[in-house]
């Protein structure tokens, strides 16, 4: 998916307007009085929110135009339900609704099939969630959603889990301008009793060619089964640094072996 497209769905994203806080309040006041042109201006003035949200889904293999259209539906729902009396920024209120709309779209297109009864419970829970967001001005807890539905909390959790789309191990979760950190970098190695690596003479020799810090990182990551975040905390550097050192060390080890 090309996230650097200038034109999406016929919209020139490089020329999108930006509304000031005062303009937002005035337009919402006009909208509540029945001025439909104010709604159009609110939509066009907040399309940058949609652009910022769809970048979170750039590795799902979906067309950016499709995600943009779905995100705009979430934006319009947020505009129609936003209450100035909530005393929260519109972006704070709108972003979760845009994300929710895109996630529903991705779930509907998910090749993994879930039973109709579970999907019904999950979609009712999502509808109640949107209602509670509008009423409370914050993200509700699962217990609050279950109470509104009159269902056991565990049943709601199970239904929502069942319709979650799978996440790729290669989905980036952090980027500091250098090498990105992927989901797989957050997963610890559970096979800490596997002696294959320790028994390889060539591998031990390759380990000796690494710096002390690199050896520590490799041992903690692949022998102690720790995540990069845990390693970073233990040796006192950032996770991004751990990721770069790990990749460099593994590269040298492969070349030697």
Number of C-alpha atoms within 10 A of each C-alpha: 14 11 13 10 12 12 12 17 11 8 13 11 16 10 9 13 14 14 15 10 11 8 14 20 14 12 21 21 15 15 19 13 10 11 13 13 12 18 19 13 17 22 19 15 17 22 19 15 17 23 18 10 18 20 16 13 17 17 13 14 8 13 12 21 19 15 24 21 15 22 27 22 18 22 27 19 16 23 19 13 16 20 18 13 7 14 8 13 13 18 13 11 22 24 19 19 23 24 20 19 21 24 19 17 15 19 19 14 11 14 9 12 12 13 10 9 9 18 18 12 19 22 15 15 22 18 14 18 23 22 15 18 20 19 14 11 18 16 13 16 10 16 15 14 24 19 11 13 15 9 14 12 15 12 14 22 17 13 20 18 12 17 22 15 17 10 10 12 12 13 17 17 13 13 11 8 7 9 14 17 21 17 15 15 19 16 15 19 14 12 11 14 10 11 10 8 12 12 10 12 11 13 16 14 13 19 21 12 14 17 11 10 14 20 18 15 24 22 15 20 22 17 19 17 19 21 19 25 18 17 23 18 12 11 12 10 12 13 20 20 14 27 21 14 17 19 15 13 21 16 11 14 19 10 8 13 12
